[in-house]
Structure formats: structure tokens, C-alpha cells
Amino acid sequence: MSKDTKNPDASAAAAAPARQPAAPAQTTNQDSTPEQVGTELAAKFRVKPGEVAILRLESNLLRFLYPEELKTAGSIPLSSSTAVAAHTAQTKKVELFNNFTKVKHVSIFETIKLGSVESEEEPPQPPMIQKLMSAPALDERGRVLGVIQVCRKGYDLRTAGPDFSLDDLQQLELAAKAIAKTSLLRK
């Protein structure tokens, strides 16, 4: 695991090539919707559906396909120097942060209420992303189709739940490979 030299508290890593365990079944279905894939990834990583993001690359912009509420919230320029999703797409490498609040990042999307996928009993102050995994979805020629992210939100590291492991990161990498083979990220 390589640490960010600019921020020693940021736990970031690029994983070795993933092993061959099966990716989630629905992610390999050609006709899967973003909602089906997002829900399945949430179950696989034991997070809430609103803690999964599926972004498609369109004209140098990463656009949200999931969750639904972020589709109209805007997009992320591939040239962004502070967006983790843009960095993942630029480097074509998986990333892992188990202390994400210490990482300089775009946080505007964290303020959008995900009403249909989050609990109705949440307090008015939404929990922030504490832990994050990010993986590029690449086509057969190694071109970026999009980015898949899974996070854990909370009011602090403890309430966000367990850290993501390198095995979790490898599983996300496998899922991104499977998703890239479907029509979901292709225009």
C-alpha cells in the first residue's frame, strides 16, 4: 500500500491485479440498470445504497448514473485537480482512503440529500464521507468508460464503520471490470 506523500494521514493504495473470484452477478448482466448495480454493490460491500456512486465518462465529464439524486446535481470535469473520481479516471488506478476527511476533495455532492435511498430518520446534518474506494471502469482497450465508488459515511471514523481492506478494493476492481463489459457505461 502506498501512502500519499503530501498527506501522511490519507490511506491511499493502488491494488495489485485482482484475483479471480466472481464479481456480483447483476453487474455482468447486459441489461442491468444503474439502480440494480448500485443496490447490488451496496449489498456486496455492506453499505447503504446512497454510499455507492456510478459515474460515466461523457465528453471529458464524469456524470452520475447512480444514485438517482446526483444525476441532475452536476458533473465532474476530468481535469479537476481535487475530485477523487477524476483522479481515478486520469490515473486508471484504484484508490483507497480510510481517512477521507483528511483528503482534499470536492465535497459539494456530499451536501445533496439522498432522500429515496437514505433513512428518513437521519438528522438534518448529513453524515460525511469518512472512507472511500474508487475504481476505474476500463474498456477492452484500456480506455476509461467511468468510475465506480463505494464509501462509508458517518459523523466520524468510528460511526462510519469498519475500514475498507485491500481485499475490498480488489473486489471493487473486479466489479468495475464486470460493469465495463456491460452496456451500462457505454453511450
SULWO-V209520 format. One record per residue. NEAR is the number of other ideal C-beta (glycine too) atoms within 8 Angstrom. Layout:
BEGIN
near={NEAR;NEAR}
END
This chain:
BEGIN
near={7;6;8;9;5;3;9;6;6;12;11;12;11;7;11;4;3;10;5;4;6;5;10;12;7;9;14;9;9;5;5;10;7;10;8;10;16;13;9;12;14;14;7;9;12;6;11;9;10;9;10;16;13;15;14;12;14;7;3;6;10;16;10;13;11;12;13;9;12;12;8;5;9;6;8;12;10;11;6;9;5;6;12;13;13;14;10;16;14;7;7;9;7;15;14;16;13;9;12;13;7;7;12;4;8;9;8;8;10;8;6;9;6;10;7;7;10;10;5;5;3;7;3;3;4;9;10;10;11;15;15;14;15;14;15;14;13;11;7;3;4;6;6;10;11;16;16;16;14;15;14;13;12;12;5;7;9;5;9;11;8;4;6;13;6;9;6;12;15;12;13;14;12;14;15;15;12;12;15;12;6;13;6;12;13;6;3}
END
